């Protein structure tokens, strides 16, 4: 059972937790895509929900699969949000942002009553940091912002598209991917948030209701 099968198993399992009448946050990334796909199947079978997406990519997928989408400007509360993670430690702290949606993902995660994280078994780590810490920064004065970041002993790279152009988030910002060699993730997050121009980081220490993990054995683990 490879990574894709593990992701699919976790995403599909999360979709079975959704109940009629719920307002659902849709995460971003490969495992969240499996969740959205299965959720759409349940909607076609009669499940009545509304959803908010954490990225334009997930929103387009949900729209194409005919999942009813709520108006973001009129929504302040979600019953449940299902999202993935790039790394998660035993205390359920996470690194996210590989898909570039960290800011919107964090907003949806803090709007919901229950945050469900769906992962494959490789995403579980003892200590965060092998995966880069994504830092979303505004384009205005970005070179000065990077200078402040580097002066705090952080090293990394501006994220780029495959054609070499700078990557833009759905919010029109850049991402600076930091290698966590001198700082722990939480310490780095707290320090980076004091720098003008830094919008958000991919460190999440938001309470998680359940982690659903797909495993090589074919078993699904539910960790509450």
Secondary structure, 3 states (H helix, E strand, C coil): CCHHHHHHHHHHHHHCCCCCCCEEEECCCHHHHHHHHHHHHHHHCCCCCEEEECCHHHHHHHHHCCCCECCHHHCCCEEEEEECCCEECCCCCEECCCCCCHHHHHHHHHHEEEEEEEEEHHHECCCCCCCCEEEEECCCCHHHHHHHHHHCCCEEEECECCCCCECCCCCCCEEEEEECCCCCHHHHHHHHCCCCCEEEECEECCCCCEEEEECCCCCEEEEC
